[in-house]
Amino acid sequence: MSCRMDKYVWSVRLAKTRSKASEAIVNGKIRLNGDLVKPSKEVKLGDEIQIIRHTARFTFRVVQLLKKRVGAKLVQDYIIDITPEEEIEKLKLYQLSQVAYRQHGTGKPSKKDRRDLDDFLEGW
């Protein structure tokens, strides 16, 4: 038994929708055993799925194949997270740098903010 790559990624909840899973695979954000593949590629037992998120690469090993989408509590029966700790740290560092850049929810800079920034940078 085998399963299509996009369907498997969606079924174990690594992507929110099947179309987003297909799009991520086509864009090279999701790989199978380190290789770029098409969404129709068949997934087999023991394969490793890598998901690139910002600066980190998360790795999951396929333990069991499935026919339909499973609940979040059952996902651990189908994949194992084998992501190295340094990759998780990379993502945390990226998230911290983004928060320091601009507070979440503040929106884009106002006209006054841009003028203040221009005045500050004048003469550099």
C-alpha positions as CSV (number, residue, x, y, z in Angstrom):
1,M,0.0,0.0,0.0
2,S,1.2,3.5,-0.8
3,C,-0.1,7.0,-0.6
4,R,0.4,10.2,-2.6
5,M,2.8,12.7,-1.1
6,D,0.3,15.7,-1.0
7,K,-2.4,13.5,0.5
8,Y,-0.1,12.1,3.2
9,V,1.2,15.5,4.2
10,W,-2.4,16.7,4.5
11,S,-3.6,13.5,6.2
12,V,-1.1,13.7,9.1
13,R,-1.8,17.4,9.5
14,L,1.6,18.8,8.3
15,A,-0.4,21.1,6.0
16,K,-3.7,22.8,6.6
17,T,-5.3,21.8,3.3
18,R,-4.4,19.4,0.5
19,S,-4.0,22.2,-2.0
20,K,-1.6,24.0,0.4
21,A,0.4,20.7,0.7
22,S,0.6,20.4,-3.1
23,E,1.7,24.1,-3.4
24,A,4.4,23.7,-0.8
25,I,5.7,20.5,-2.5
26,V,5.8,22.2,-5.9
27,N,7.6,25.2,-4.3
28,G,10.3,23.0,-2.7
29,K,9.2,23.7,0.9
30,I,8.4,20.0,1.4
31,R,10.8,17.3,0.3
32,L,10.9,13.5,0.4
33,N,14.2,11.9,1.5
34,G,15.9,15.3,0.8
35,D,14.8,15.3,-2.9
36,L,12.4,17.6,-4.7
37,V,9.4,15.6,-5.7
38,K,6.0,16.1,-7.4
39,P,2.8,16.0,-5.3
40,S,1.8,12.7,-6.9
41,K,5.0,10.9,-5.7
42,E,4.2,7.8,-3.6
43,V,5.2,7.7,0.0
44,K,6.5,4.5,1.5
45,L,7.3,3.2,5.0
46,G,10.5,4.6,6.4
47,D,10.6,7.6,4.1
48,E,11.6,10.9,5.6
49,I,9.6,14.1,4.9
50,Q,11.4,17.4,5.4
51,I,9.4,20.6,5.8
52,I,11.3,23.9,5.4
53,R,9.9,26.6,7.6
54,H,11.6,30.0,7.4
55,T,15.2,29.0,8.4
56,A,14.6,25.6,9.9
57,R,14.2,22.1,8.4
58,F,11.8,19.8,10.3
59,T,12.1,16.1,9.6
60,F,9.5,13.4,10.1
61,R,9.8,9.6,9.5
62,V,6.8,7.7,8.0
63,V,5.9,4.9,10.4
64,Q,2.6,3.8,9.0
65,L,0.6,4.6,5.9
66,L,-3.0,5.7,6.0
67,K,-6.1,5.8,3.8
68,K,-7.8,8.9,5.2
69,R,-7.1,12.0,7.3
70,V,-6.7,11.2,11.0
71,G,-7.3,13.3,14.2
72,A,-4.6,15.3,15.7
73,K,-4.2,12.8,18.6
74,L,-3.6,9.9,16.3
75,V,-0.9,11.6,14.2
76,Q,1.9,10.2,16.4
77,D,0.9,6.7,15.3
78,Y,1.8,7.5,11.6
79,I,4.8,9.8,11.8
80,I,7.7,10.4,14.2
81,D,9.3,13.8,14.6
82,I,13.1,13.3,14.2
83,T,14.0,17.0,13.9
84,P,17.4,17.8,15.4
85,E,17.3,20.2,18.4
86,E,19.4,22.9,16.6
87,E,16.7,23.2,13.8
88,I,14.1,24.0,16.5
89,E,16.5,26.5,18.0
90,K,16.9,28.1,14.5
91,L,13.1,28.6,14.2
92,K,12.9,30.1,17.8
93,L,15.7,32.5,17.0
94,Y,13.9,33.5,13.7
95,Q,10.7,34.1,15.6
96,L,12.4,36.2,18.2
97,S,14.1,38.4,15.6
98,Q,10.8,39.0,13.9
99,V,9.1,40.1,17.1
100,A,12.0,42.5,17.8
101,Y,11.7,43.9,14.3
102,R,8.1,45.0,14.6
103,Q,5.5,44.1,17.2
104,H,2.8,41.7,16.0
105,G,-0.5,43.4,15.3
106,T,0.8,47.0,14.9
107,G,0.2,47.0,11.2
108,K,2.3,48.8,8.6
109,P,4.1,52.0,9.5
110,S,2.0,55.2,9.4
111,K,3.0,58.3,7.5
112,K,4.3,59.8,10.7
113,D,6.4,56.7,11.4
114,R,8.0,56.9,8.0
115,R,8.8,60.6,8.3
116,D,10.3,60.0,11.7
117,L,12.5,57.2,10.2
118,D,13.5,59.4,7.3
119,D,14.5,62.2,9.7
120,F,16.5,59.8,11.8
121,L,18.3,58.3,8.8
122,E,19.0,61.7,7.2
123,G,22.7,62.3,6.9
124,W,23.8,58.6,7.1
